[in-house]
Amino acid sequence: MFGDVDSYKNRENNNNYDETLVKLLEEKIEALTKEIDKLRQDLNWYKTELEKLLAPPYIEATILDILPDGKVIVRSSSGPNLVVNVATNVDVSKLKPGMSVALSQRGSTIIDILPNREDIIVKSFELIEKPNIHYSDIGGLEDQINELREVVELPLKNKKLFEELGIEPPKGVLLYGPPGTGKTMLAKAVAAESNATFIHVVASEFAQKFVGEGARIVREVFELARKKAPSIIFIDELDAIAARRIDIGTSGEREIQRTLMQLLAEIDGFKALDNVKIIAATNRIDILDPAILRPGRFDRLIEVPLPDEKGRKEIFKIYLQRMRINENDKLNYDLIAQLTDGFSGADIKNVCTEAGYMAIREGRESIKFQDIIRAIDKIKKKNLRKAINTRTEKYL
């Protein structure tokens, strides 16, 4: 009888051992299965990355026309116009002239629709729906402000008045003068006061490596401005693409000339500018091509000179009223205006910033009048060294 009991207990222990072993094996199998799934995912990811690395690059192209048989005429970035097929995964109904698409290198088939060119322009250039600079932020340029209001702000705000009078306001305004005199601030201020979108382009960005690229960017900037109208296109450093043309030049210079021609065509071409105004700035008006200054283009020239003593006083007041001045100090604006003869608006801003740094270095929370005097002396020495270095390089 006791032997049967012992035998039963042995069988029960064996069964428990077997069940435990089975559970351990099942858990091990489950863990291995998960590890295999993860390794498969990793393998697929590496395969995808390898395919990307080995795949040939795509060619960017612009759609010119869509043919009745479903084929498309495109202008490829590599040069010629092509008649190409469309891949089955691309919806032909979404294709429109002017769109950018990607072509495969083998067979030149359209395999993807690229993002809108406007999105690229917005990322590349400064586009401000409404600048936060106003006329009150600019000192010593009352005459320039009044002239800009007449030729830019008034036509944008009261277009009907000019239509009733039967006159057409200037399309382009050129601001010229030394660096740091407030040309960009003037352009932003007139855009803010006119409730216009401000598109800031540095002219050198129009200069592209490939033939036709600069002209295309010019077209797209003006197209964007028309869609965002009322708008102001501000072209800084205009002399980068509008220097006087010469008969003999390199291929790069010829490309710059093509870009200039496109700019001129956009200003006085067949497409109306509507509520789009162009303001350009340069500090080298002496080298500009006469074609760009003729009536109908940049025919209104506004000089932005270095500020006089009264102007420097106004600029100091604008900057210093935003700063914390020691309550025991009285600011002598007449004196600091006299001490800064030949300073530009940018130099005066540097003086105020440097005075602030002097207070920070000495652990103060306010600026003393003496900080401003010391800062003026420092900026003077800096400007003198810069002038000496410039003259030295000129004669070397």
Backbone hydrogen bonds in HBPLUS format (Angstrom, degrees):
<---DONOR---> <-ACCEPTOR-->    atom                        ^
c    i                          cat <-CA-CA->   ^        H-A-AA   ^      H-
h    n   atom  resd res      DA  || num        DHA   H-A  angle D-A-AA Bond
n    s   type  num  typ     dist DA aas  dist angle  dist       angle   num
A0005-VAL N   A0001-MET O   3.33 MM   4  6.74 151.1  2.42 143.0 150.4     1
A0006-ASP N   A0002-PHE O   3.05 MM   4  6.37 161.8  2.08 150.5 154.8     2
A0007-SER N   A0003-GLY O   2.96 MM   4  6.13 157.7  2.01 145.9 152.4     3
A0008-TYR N   A0004-ASP O   2.98 MM   4  6.17 148.9  2.07 142.9 150.8     4
A0009-LYS N   A0005-VAL O   2.98 MM   4  6.28 157.7  2.03 151.1 156.8     5
A0010-ASN N   A0006-ASP O   2.98 MM   4  6.24 155.1  2.04 148.4 155.1     6
A0011-ARG N   A0007-SER O   3.07 MM   4  6.32 155.2  2.13 142.8 149.1     7
A0012-GLU N   A0008-TYR O   2.95 MM   4  6.22 156.2  2.01 147.4 154.2     8
A0013-ASN N   A0009-LYS O   2.92 MM   4  6.15 157.1  1.97 148.8 154.8     9
A0014-ASN N   A0010-ASN O   2.95 MM   4  6.17 155.2  2.01 144.9 151.9    10
A0015-ASN N   A0011-ARG O   2.89 MM   4  6.17 154.8  1.95 147.1 154.1    11
A0016-ASN N   A0012-GLU O   2.97 MM   4  6.25 159.7  2.01 148.8 153.7    12
A0017-TYR N   A0013-ASN O   2.96 MM   4  6.18 155.4  2.02 146.1 153.1    13
A0018-ASP N   A0014-ASN O   2.86 MM   4  6.11 156.3  1.91 148.9 155.6    14
A0019-GLU N   A0015-ASN O   2.90 MM   4  6.15 159.3  1.95 151.3 156.6    15
A0020-THR N   A0016-ASN O   2.97 MM   4  6.19 160.1  2.01 146.9 152.3    16
A0021-LEU N   A0017-TYR O   2.90 MM   4  6.11 159.3  1.95 147.5 153.6    17
A0022-VAL N   A0018-ASP O   2.87 MM   4  6.09 154.8  1.94 148.2 155.1    18
A0023-LYS N   A0019-GLU O   2.95 MM   4  6.23 158.3  2.00 148.8 154.2    19
A0024-LEU N   A0020-THR O   2.97 MM   4  6.24 160.1  2.01 150.5 155.7    20
A0025-LEU N   A0021-LEU O   2.93 MM   4  6.16 156.3  1.99 146.9 153.6    21
A0026-GLU N   A0022-VAL O   2.83 MM   4  6.07 154.3  1.89 149.2 156.6    22
A0027-GLU N   A0023-LYS O   2.90 MM   4  6.13 159.9  1.94 150.4 155.6    23
A0028-LYS N   A0024-LEU O   2.92 MM   4  6.13 152.9  2.00 143.6 151.4    24
A0029-ILE N   A0025-LEU O   2.83 MM   4  6.07 156.3  1.89 147.8 154.2    25
A0030-GLU N   A0026-GLU O   2.88 MM   4  6.11 157.7  1.93 148.2 154.3    26
A0031-ALA N   A0027-GLU O   2.93 MM   4  6.16 157.3  1.98 145.8 151.9    27
A0032-LEU N   A0028-LYS O   2.91 MM   4  6.14 156.9  1.96 147.7 154.3    28
A0033-THR N   A0029-ILE O   2.84 MM   4  6.02 151.7  1.92 146.9 155.1    29
A0034-LYS N   A0030-GLU O   3.03 MM   4  6.30 158.1  2.08 147.7 152.5    30
A0035-GLU N   A0031-ALA O   3.01 MM   4  6.24 155.1  2.07 143.5 150.8    31
A0036-ILE N   A0032-LEU O   2.86 MM   4  6.10 151.1  1.94 146.3 154.1    32
A0037-ASP N   A0033-THR O   2.96 MM   4  6.26 158.1  2.01 148.2 153.9    33
A0038-LYS N   A0034-LYS O   2.96 MM   4  6.24 158.2  2.01 148.9 154.6    34
A0039-LEU N   A0035-GLU O   2.91 MM   4  6.12 157.9  1.95 146.0 152.4    35
A0040-ARG N   A0036-ILE O   2.84 MM   4  6.08 148.9  1.93 147.8 156.7    36
A0041-GLN N   A0037-ASP O   2.96 MM   4  6.26 154.7  2.03 145.7 152.5    37
A0042-ASP N   A0038-LYS O   2.89 MM   4  6.22 161.0  1.92 151.4 156.6    38
A0043-LEU N   A0039-LEU O   2.86 MM   4  6.02 155.3  1.92 143.6 150.9    39
A0044-ASN N   A0040-ARG O   2.85 MM   4  6.12 158.6  1.90 151.3 156.3    40
A0045-TRP N   A0041-GLN O   2.90 MM   4  6.17 154.3  1.97 148.3 155.7    41
A0046-TYR N   A0042-ASP O   2.94 MM   4  6.21 162.0  1.97 152.1 156.4    42
A0047-LYS N   A0043-LEU O   2.90 MM   4  6.14 150.6  1.99 145.1 153.9    43
A0048-THR N   A0044-ASN O   2.92 MM   4  6.17 158.6  1.97 147.5 152.7    44
A0049-GLU N   A0045-TRP O   2.93 MM   4  6.22 163.4  1.96 152.6 157.0    45
A0050-LEU N   A0046-TYR O   2.89 MM   4  6.00 153.7  1.96 143.4 150.9    46
A0051-GLU N   A0047-LYS O   2.91 MM   4  6.18 153.8  1.98 147.8 154.8    47
A0052-LYS N   A0048-THR O   2.99 MM   4  6.31 151.5  2.07 146.7 154.6    48
A0053-LEU N   A0049-GLU O   2.98 MM   4  6.26 156.1  2.04 147.1 153.3    49
A0054-LEU N   A0050-LEU O   2.95 MM   4  6.16 150.6  2.04 147.6 155.5    50
A0055-ALA N   A0051-GLU O   2.83 MM   4  5.78 129.1  2.09 140.9 153.4    51
A0059-ILE N   A0103-LEU O   2.84 MM  44  4.89 166.0  1.86 143.1 147.9    52
A0103-LEU N   A0059-ILE O   2.70 MM  44  4.89 162.5  1.73 145.5 151.8    53
A0077-SER N   A0060-GLU O   2.87 MM  17  5.65 156.2  1.92 168.3 161.2    54
A0061-ALA N   A0101-VAL O   2.93 MM  40  5.38 150.3  2.02 155.8 158.4    55
A0101-VAL N   A0061-ALA O   2.83 MM  40  5.38 163.4  1.85 152.7 158.1    56
A0062-THR N   A0075-ARG O   2.95 MM  13  5.21 159.7  1.99 135.3 139.9    57
A0075-ARG N   A0062-THR O   2.81 MM  13  5.21 158.0  1.86 147.8 154.3    58
A0063-ILE N   A0099-MET O   2.91 MM  36  5.47 161.3  1.94 156.6 162.7    59
A0098-GLY N   A0063-ILE O   2.77 MM  35  5.24 169.4  1.78 142.7 144.9    60
A0064-LEU N   A0073-ILE O   2.75 MM   9  5.45 168.2  1.76 151.5 153.5    61
A0065-ASP N   A0073-ILE O   3.27 MM   8  5.14 158.5  2.31 134.3 136.5    62
A0073-ILE N   A0065-ASP O   2.83 MM   8  5.14 166.0  1.85 152.4 156.8    63
A0067-LEU N   A0071-LYS O   2.82 MM   4  5.35 154.4  1.89 157.0 164.2    64
A0070-GLY N   A0067-LEU O   3.04 MM   3  5.58 160.5  2.08 122.3 124.3    65
A0072-VAL N   A0084-VAL O   2.95 MM  12  5.39 166.3  1.97 154.0 158.6    66
A0084-VAL N   A0072-VAL O   2.81 MM  12  5.39 165.4  1.83 158.1 158.2    67
A0074-VAL N   A0082-LEU O   2.79 MM   8  5.32 162.2  1.82 157.1 163.0    68
A0082-LEU N   A0074-VAL O   2.74 MM   8  5.32 158.1  1.79 153.3 161.1    69
A0076-SER N   A0080-PRO O   3.28 MM   4  6.07 161.9  2.31 150.1 148.3    70
A0079-GLY N   A0076-SER O   3.15 MM   3  5.58 165.2  2.17 109.8 114.4    71
A0110-ILE N   A0085-ASN O   2.95 MM  25  6.33 169.4  1.96 155.9 153.7    72
A0087-ALA N   A0110-ILE O   2.90 MM  23  5.82 168.2  1.91 158.7 159.7    73
A0090-VAL N   A0087-ALA O   3.09 MM   3  5.60 165.5  2.11 117.5 121.8    74
A0094-LYS N   A0091-ASP O   3.11 MM   3  5.69 155.3  2.18 113.5 120.5    75
A0095-LEU N   A0092-VAL O   3.05 MM   3  5.39 158.2  2.10 111.0 118.0    76
A0099-MET N   A0096-LYS O   3.15 MM   3  5.87 160.3  2.19 142.1 144.3    77
A0114-LEU N   A0100-SER O   2.89 MM  14  5.35 151.3  1.97 135.8 142.0    78
A0102-ALA N   A0112-ASP O   2.93 MM  10  5.23 163.7  1.95 145.3 147.2    79
A0111-ILE N   A0102-ALA O   2.97 MM   9  5.93 164.4  1.99 162.6 167.7    80
A0104-SER N   A0109-THR O   2.96 MM   5  5.39 153.9  2.03 140.1 147.0    81
A0108-SER N   A0104-SER O   3.10 MM   4  4.80 118.6  2.49 127.9 137.7    82
A0119-ASP N   A0116-ASN O   3.05 MM   3  5.57 132.3  2.29 110.9 121.4    83
A0120-ILE N   A0117-ARG O   3.07 MM   3  5.16 120.1  2.44  96.9 111.5    84
A0121-ILE N   A0117-ARG O   3.01 MM   4  6.39 154.6  2.08 150.1 157.3    85
A0122-VAL N   A0118-GLU O   2.86 MM   4  6.12 162.8  1.89 156.7 160.6    86
A0123-LYS N   A0119-ASP O   3.17 MM   4  6.38 150.7  2.26 139.7 146.8    87
A0124-SER N   A0120-ILE O   2.93 MM   4  6.13 144.1  2.06 143.2 153.8    88
A0124-SER N   A0121-ILE O   3.04 MM   3  4.96 117.4  2.45  92.2 108.3    89
A0125-PHE N   A0121-ILE O   2.84 MM   4  5.91 165.4  1.86 164.7 165.3    90
A0200-HIS N   A0126-GLU O   2.77 MM  74  5.05 169.7  1.78 160.7 162.5    91
A0128-ILE N   A0198-PHE O   2.86 MM  70  5.08 164.6  1.88 150.7 155.0    92
A0198-PHE N   A0128-ILE O   2.77 MM  70  5.08 175.1  1.78 159.4 158.3    93
A0137-ASP N   A0134-HIS O   2.88 MM   3  5.46 157.8  1.93 116.7 124.1    94
A0138-ILE N   A0135-TYR O   3.05 MM   3  5.46 165.4  2.08 115.9 119.4    95
A0145-ILE N   A0141-LEU O   2.94 MM   4  6.14 157.9  1.99 153.6 160.3    96
A0146-ASN N   A0142-GLU O   2.95 MM   4  6.17 163.2  1.98 152.9 156.9    97
A0147-GLU N   A0143-ASP O   3.03 MM   4  6.28 157.9  2.08 148.4 154.2    98
A0148-LEU N   A0144-GLN O   2.97 MM   4  6.18 159.4  2.02 148.3 154.0    99
A0149-ARG N   A0145-ILE O   2.92 MM   4  6.13 153.9  1.99 150.0 157.5   100
A0150-GLU N   A0146-ASN O   3.13 MM   4  6.37 147.5  2.24 141.2 149.2   101
A0151-VAL N   A0147-GLU O   3.07 MM   4  6.34 159.6  2.11 152.1 156.6   102
A0152-VAL N   A0148-LEU O   2.82 MM   4  5.52 146.3  1.93 148.9 154.8   103
A0153-GLU N   A0148-LEU O   3.37 MM   5  6.80 154.2  2.44 138.1 145.3   104
A0154-LEU N   A0149-ARG O   2.77 MM   5  5.86 160.5  1.81 163.1 165.7   105
A0156-LEU N   A0152-VAL O   3.30 MM   4  6.41 153.6  2.37 145.7 152.9   106
A0157-LYS N   A0153-GLU O   2.93 MM   4  6.12 152.2  2.00 155.1 163.5   107
A0158-ASN N   A0154-LEU O   2.73 MM   4  5.62 157.6  1.78 155.9 162.0   108
A0163-GLU N   A0159-LYS O   3.21 MM   4  6.57 152.1  2.29 146.4 154.7   109
A0164-GLU N   A0160-LYS O   2.91 MM   4  6.17 155.4  1.97 154.5 160.2   110
A0165-LEU N   A0161-LEU O   3.12 MM   4  6.35 148.0  2.23 139.6 148.1   111
A0166-GLY N   A0162-PHE O   2.92 MM   4  6.00 124.1  2.24 134.9 149.1   112
A0167-ILE N   A0162-PHE O   3.15 MM   5  5.52 153.7  2.22 152.3 155.5   113
A0278-ILE N   A0171-LYS O   3.13 MM 107  6.30 170.7  2.14 166.2 165.6   114
A0172-GLY N   A0297-ARG O   3.17 MM 125  5.41 126.4  2.48 159.5 146.3   115
A0173-VAL N   A0278-ILE O   2.88 MM 105  6.34 153.2  1.96 152.9 161.6   116
A0280-ALA N   A0173-VAL O   2.84 MM 107  6.28 162.1  1.87 162.3 168.2   117
A0174-LEU N   A0300-ARG O   2.93 MM 126  6.26 165.3  1.95 158.4 163.2   118
A0302-ILE N   A0174-LEU O   2.85 MM 128  6.11 171.4  1.86 166.4 166.8   119
A0175-LEU N   A0280-ALA O   2.74 MM 105  6.05 174.0  1.74 158.5 158.7   120
A0282-THR N   A0175-LEU O   3.02 MM 107  6.57 144.5  2.15 157.2 167.1   121
A0176-TYR N   A0302-ILE O   3.09 MM 126  6.42 158.6  2.14 147.6 152.4   122
A0304-VAL N   A0176-TYR O   2.70 MM 128  5.78 163.7  1.73 157.0 158.6   123
A0177-GLY N   A0282-THR O   3.23 MM 105  6.79 146.2  2.35 146.2 156.0   124
A0346-ALA N   A0180-GLY O   2.99 MM 166  4.79 150.4  2.08 142.5 146.3   125
A0186-LEU N   A0182-GLY O   2.96 MM   4  6.11 152.3  2.04 144.7 151.7   126
A0187-ALA N   A0183-LYS O   3.14 MM   4  6.44 159.3  2.18 147.1 151.9   127
A0188-LYS N   A0184-THR O   2.97 MM   4  6.26 161.4  2.00 153.1 158.0   128
A0189-ALA N   A0185-MET O   2.87 MM   4  5.97 156.1  1.93 147.5 154.5   129
A0190-VAL N   A0186-LEU O   3.00 MM   4  6.22 163.1  2.03 153.2 156.6   130
A0191-ALA N   A0187-ALA O   3.14 MM   4  6.32 146.8  2.25 139.9 148.9   131
A0192-ALA N   A0188-LYS O   2.94 MM   4  6.19 154.0  2.00 146.9 153.9   132
A0193-GLU N   A0189-ALA O   2.91 MM   4  6.15 165.4  1.93 155.2 158.6   133
A0194-SER N   A0190-VAL O   3.00 MM   4  5.95 132.4  2.24 131.2 142.8   134
A0196-ALA N   A0191-ALA O   2.92 MM   5  4.97 172.2  1.93 153.1 153.5   135
A0195-ASN N   A0192-ALA O   3.21 MM   3  5.16 159.8  2.25 101.4 107.4   136
A0197-THR N   A0230-PRO O   2.99 MM  33  6.45 158.9  2.04 144.6 141.8   137
A0232-ILE N   A0197-THR O   2.75 MM  35  6.12 158.4  1.80 174.7 175.0   138
A0199-ILE N   A0232-ILE O   2.92 MM  33  6.15 174.4  1.92 167.8 167.4   139
A0234-PHE N   A0199-ILE O   2.77 MM  35  5.99 172.5  1.77 160.2 162.8   140
A0201-VAL N   A0234-PHE O   2.83 MM  33  6.04 175.9  1.84 168.0 168.2   141
A0236-ASP N   A0201-VAL O   2.80 MM  35  6.19 156.1  1.85 156.5 163.0   142
A0205-GLU N   A0202-VAL O   2.79 MM   3  5.64 158.2  1.83 130.0 136.4   143
A0203-ALA N   A0236-ASP O   2.86 MM  33  5.83 177.0  1.86 159.8 160.8   144
A0206-PHE N   A0203-ALA O   2.93 MM   3  5.49 156.3  1.99 115.3 122.8   145
A0207-ALA N   A0204-SER O   3.11 MM   3  5.30 144.9  2.23 100.5 110.5   146
A0213-GLU N   A0210-PHE O   3.25 MM   3  5.70 163.5  2.28 125.5 130.1   147
A0216-ARG N   A0212-GLY O   3.04 MM   4  6.18 149.7  2.14 141.3 149.8   148
A0217-ILE N   A0213-GLU O   2.99 MM   4  6.29 155.6  2.05 151.7 157.5   149
A0218-VAL N   A0214-GLY O   3.06 MM   4  6.37 156.2  2.12 148.8 155.1   150
A0219-ARG N   A0215-ALA O   3.04 MM   4  6.35 161.6  2.08 148.8 153.0   151
A0220-GLU N   A0216-ARG O   2.95 MM   4  6.21 159.4  2.00 150.3 155.9   152
A0221-VAL N   A0217-ILE O   2.90 MM   4  6.09 152.1  1.97 150.7 157.7   153
A0222-PHE N   A0218-VAL O   3.14 MM   4  6.40 163.2  2.17 153.2 156.8   154
A0223-GLU N   A0219-ARG O   2.91 MM   4  6.13 149.7  2.00 145.1 154.6   155
A0224-LEU N   A0220-GLU O   2.90 MM   4  6.05 155.9  1.96 143.0 149.2   156
A0225-ALA N   A0221-VAL O   2.95 MM   4  6.19 153.5  2.02 143.5 151.1   157
A0226-ARG N   A0222-PHE O   2.97 MM   4  6.22 150.7  2.06 144.3 151.2   158
A0227-LYS N   A0223-GLU O   3.15 MM   4  6.44 152.0  2.23 143.7 150.8   159
A0228-LYS N   A0224-LEU O   2.96 MM   4  6.20 140.4  2.12 145.4 156.9   160
A0229-ALA N   A0226-ARG O   3.43 MM   3  5.13 162.1  2.46  95.7 100.5   161
A0231-SER N   A0275-ASN O   3.04 MM  44  6.53 156.9  2.10 156.6 162.4   162
A0277-LYS N   A0231-SER O   3.08 MM  46  6.54 159.9  2.12 151.9 157.3   163
A0233-ILE N   A0277-LYS O   2.87 MM  44  6.32 159.5  1.91 164.0 168.5   164
A0279-ILE N   A0233-ILE O   2.85 MM  46  6.16 167.6  1.87 159.2 162.9   165
A0235-ILE N   A0279-ILE O   2.83 MM  44  6.33 150.6  1.92 150.0 158.9   166
A0281-ALA N   A0235-ILE O   2.98 MM  46  6.40 147.8  2.08 158.1 155.1   167
A0240-ALA N   A0237-GLU O   3.01 MM   3  5.94 171.2  2.02 128.7 131.6   168
A0238-LEU N   A0281-ALA O   3.00 MM  43  5.99 165.6  2.02 158.8 161.2   169
A0241-ILE N   A0238-LEU O   3.13 MM   3  6.08 158.8  2.17 128.6 131.4   170
A0242-ALA N   A0238-LEU O   3.06 MM   4  5.97 138.9  2.24 144.5 154.4   171
A0289-ASP N   A0242-ALA O   2.84 MM  47  5.88 154.0  1.91 162.6 160.1   172
A0244-ARG N   A0287-ILE O   2.74 MM  43  5.82 143.2  1.88 169.3 166.9   173
A0254-ARG N   A0250-THR O   3.05 MM   4  6.41 151.9  2.13 147.5 155.6   174
A0255-GLU N   A0251-SER O   3.00 MM   4  6.25 146.5  2.12 141.8 150.5   175
A0256-ILE N   A0252-GLY O   3.06 MM   4  6.37 149.8  2.15 143.6 151.5   176
A0257-GLN N   A0253-GLU O   2.99 MM   4  6.30 150.1  2.08 142.8 150.9   177
A0258-ARG N   A0254-ARG O   2.97 MM   4  6.31 149.0  2.07 142.8 151.0   178
A0259-THR N   A0255-GLU O   3.01 MM   4  6.31 152.4  2.09 144.4 151.9   179
A0260-LEU N   A0256-ILE O   2.92 MM   4  6.24 153.8  1.99 147.1 154.4   180
A0261-MET N   A0257-GLN O   2.87 MM   4  6.14 157.8  1.91 149.8 155.7   181
A0262-GLN N   A0258-ARG O   3.04 MM   4  6.31 150.1  2.13 143.7 151.2   182
A0263-LEU N   A0259-THR O   3.01 MM   4  6.33 150.4  2.10 145.3 153.7   183
A0264-LEU N   A0260-LEU O   2.93 MM   4  6.26 160.4  1.97 156.1 160.7   184
A0265-ALA N   A0261-MET O   2.92 MM   4  6.12 153.7  1.99 143.1 150.8   185
A0266-GLU N   A0262-GLN O   2.93 MM   4  6.16 148.1  2.04 144.6 152.5   186
A0267-ILE N   A0263-LEU O   3.10 MM   4  6.35 149.3  2.19 145.0 153.0   187
A0268-ASP N   A0264-LEU O   3.09 MM   4  6.36 171.9  2.10 157.9 158.3   188
A0269-GLY N   A0265-ALA O   2.66 MM   4  4.62 100.9  2.28 138.7 144.4   189
A0276-VAL N   A0273-LEU O   2.98 MM   3  5.28 122.2  2.32 117.7 134.2   190
A0287-ILE N   A0284-ARG O   3.25 MM   3  5.93 162.2  2.28 116.4 120.3   191
A0288-LEU N   A0285-ILE O   3.35 MM   3  5.40 164.8  2.38 105.0 109.5   192
A0292-ILE N   A0289-ASP O   3.12 MM   3  5.87 151.1  2.21 121.4 127.5   193
A0293-LEU N   A0290-PRO O   3.05 MM   3  5.29 149.6  2.14 106.7 116.0   194
A0298-PHE N   A0292-ILE O   3.12 MM   6  6.02 153.1  2.19 153.0 158.1   195
A0297-ARG N   A0294-ARG O   3.18 MM   3  5.99 147.4  2.29 145.6 148.9   196
A0312-ARG N   A0308-ASP O   2.82 MM   4  6.11 158.6  1.86 159.9 166.0   197
A0313-LYS N   A0309-GLU O   3.06 MM   4  6.24 153.1  2.14 143.5 150.6   198
A0314-GLU N   A0310-LYS O   3.09 MM   4  6.40 153.4  2.16 145.4 152.1   199
A0315-ILE N   A0311-GLY O   2.95 MM   4  6.24 156.9  2.00 150.9 157.2   200
A0316-PHE N   A0312-ARG O   2.96 MM   4  6.15 160.8  2.00 149.1 153.9   201
A0317-LYS N   A0313-LYS O   3.09 MM   4  6.32 155.2  2.15 143.2 150.0   202
A0318-ILE N   A0314-GLU O   3.05 MM   4  6.35 151.8  2.13 146.1 153.2   203
A0319-TYR N   A0315-ILE O   3.12 MM   4  6.42 162.7  2.15 154.4 157.4   204
A0320-LEU N   A0316-PHE O   2.81 MM   4  5.83 168.2  1.82 157.7 161.9   205
A0321-GLN N   A0317-LYS O   3.09 MM   4  5.82 146.5  2.21 138.1 144.2   206
A0322-ARG N   A0319-TYR O   3.31 MM   3  5.77 154.1  2.38 107.0 114.3   207
A0323-MET N   A0320-LEU O   3.06 MM   3  5.10 157.0  2.11 103.9 111.3   208
A0367-ILE N   A0324-ARG O   2.89 MM  43  6.26 160.5  1.93 146.1 151.8   209
A0326-ASN N   A0367-ILE O   2.78 MM  41  5.47 171.9  1.79 145.3 143.9   210
A0329-ASP N   A0326-ASN O   3.00 MM   3  5.45 158.5  2.05 113.6 120.5   211
A0336-ILE N   A0332-ASN O   3.24 MM   4  6.64 168.3  2.26 157.4 159.2   212
A0337-ALA N   A0333-TYR O   2.98 MM   4  6.01 146.1  2.10 143.6 152.8   213
A0338-GLN N   A0334-ASP O   3.08 MM   4  6.27 148.5  2.18 140.7 148.6   214
A0339-LEU N   A0335-LEU O   2.94 MM   4  6.22 152.2  2.02 150.8 159.2   215
A0343-PHE N   A0340-THR O   3.04 MM   3  5.47 156.9  2.09 140.0 138.2   216
A0348-ILE N   A0344-SER O   3.08 MM   4  6.44 154.5  2.14 149.5 155.9   217
A0349-LYS N   A0345-GLY O   3.04 MM   4  6.34 153.3  2.12 145.2 152.4   218
A0350-ASN N   A0346-ALA O   3.01 MM   4  6.29 152.6  2.08 144.0 151.5   219
A0351-VAL N   A0347-ASP O   2.93 MM   4  6.28 145.0  2.05 144.5 154.4   220
A0352-CYS N   A0348-ILE O   3.13 MM   4  6.47 160.3  2.17 150.9 154.1   221
A0353-THR N   A0349-LYS O   2.99 MM   4  6.26 158.8  2.03 150.0 156.3   222
A0354-GLU N   A0350-ASN O   2.83 MM   4  5.96 162.2  1.86 149.8 154.8   223
A0355-ALA N   A0351-VAL O   2.93 MM   4  6.15 152.3  2.01 147.4 155.1   224
A0356-GLY N   A0352-CYS O   3.11 MM   4  6.36 148.2  2.22 140.7 148.7   225
A0357-TYR N   A0353-THR O   3.05 MM   4  6.45 148.8  2.15 145.7 154.2   226
A0358-MET N   A0354-GLU O   3.01 MM   4  6.33 149.1  2.11 146.4 154.5   227
A0359-ALA N   A0355-ALA O   3.23 MM   4  6.55 150.9  2.32 142.6 149.2   228
A0360-ILE N   A0356-GLY O   3.05 MM   4  6.38 153.1  2.13 144.8 152.5   229
A0361-ARG N   A0357-TYR O   2.88 MM   4  6.12 161.2  1.92 153.7 157.7   230
A0362-GLU N   A0358-MET O   3.26 MM   4  6.42 143.3  2.40 137.8 146.5   231
A0364-ARG N   A0359-ALA O   2.85 MM   5  5.07 158.9  1.90 159.1 153.3   232
A0363-GLY N   A0360-ILE O   3.03 MM   3  5.04 161.3  2.07 106.1 110.8   233
A0371-ASP N   A0368-LYS O   3.03 MM   3  5.25 133.7  2.25 100.2 112.3   234
A0372-ILE N   A0369-PHE O   3.12 MM   3  5.35 124.2  2.45 100.2 113.2   235
A0373-ILE N   A0369-PHE O   3.24 MM   4  6.67 155.0  2.31 147.2 153.7   236
A0374-ARG N   A0370-GLN O   2.96 MM   4  6.20 163.4  1.99 151.2 155.2   237
A0375-ALA N   A0371-ASP O   2.87 MM   4  6.03 152.3  1.95 143.4 151.8   238
A0376-ILE N   A0372-ILE O   2.90 MM   4  6.14 152.0  1.98 147.4 154.4   239
A0377-ASP N   A0373-ILE O   3.13 MM   4  6.43 158.3  2.18 147.3 152.4   240
A0378-LYS N   A0374-ARG O   3.00 MM   4  6.30 153.1  2.08 145.7 153.2   241
A0379-ILE N   A0375-ALA O   2.95 MM   4  6.21 164.9  1.97 155.4 158.2   242
A0380-LYS N   A0376-ILE O   2.93 MM   4  6.10 153.5  2.00 148.2 156.0   243
A0381-LYS N   A0377-ASP O   3.11 MM   4  6.36 159.8  2.15 147.0 151.1   244
A0382-LYS N   A0378-LYS O   3.02 MM   4  6.28 155.6  2.08 146.9 154.1   245
A0383-ASN N   A0379-ILE O   2.89 MM   4  6.09 161.4  1.92 150.5 154.8   246
A0384-LEU N   A0380-LYS O   2.92 MM   4  6.13 150.3  2.01 145.8 154.6   247
A0385-ARG N   A0381-LYS O   3.00 MM   4  6.25 160.1  2.04 149.3 153.6   248
A0386-LYS N   A0382-LYS O   3.04 MM   4  6.28 157.0  2.10 146.8 153.4   249
A0387-ALA N   A0383-ASN O   2.94 MM   4  6.17 155.0  2.00 145.6 151.9   250
A0388-ILE N   A0384-LEU O   2.95 MM   4  6.21 158.7  2.00 150.9 156.5   251
A0389-ASN N   A0385-ARG O   2.95 MM   4  6.14 161.8  1.99 150.9 155.5   252
A0390-THR N   A0386-LYS O   2.97 MM   4  6.15 153.9  2.04 145.3 152.5   253
A0391-ARG N   A0387-ALA O   3.04 MM   4  6.25 161.0  2.07 148.8 153.2   254
A0392-THR N   A0388-ILE O   2.92 MM   4  6.10 154.3  1.99 146.4 154.2   255
A0393-GLU N   A0389-ASN O   2.97 MM   4  6.17 162.9  2.00 149.3 153.0   256
A0394-LYS N   A0390-THR O   3.07 MM   4  6.23 144.0  2.21 139.6 149.6   257
A0395-TYR N   A0391-ARG O   3.28 MM   4  6.56 146.2  2.40 145.2 151.4   258
A0396-LEU N   A0392-THR O   3.14 MM   4  6.28 121.9  2.49 141.9 156.9   259
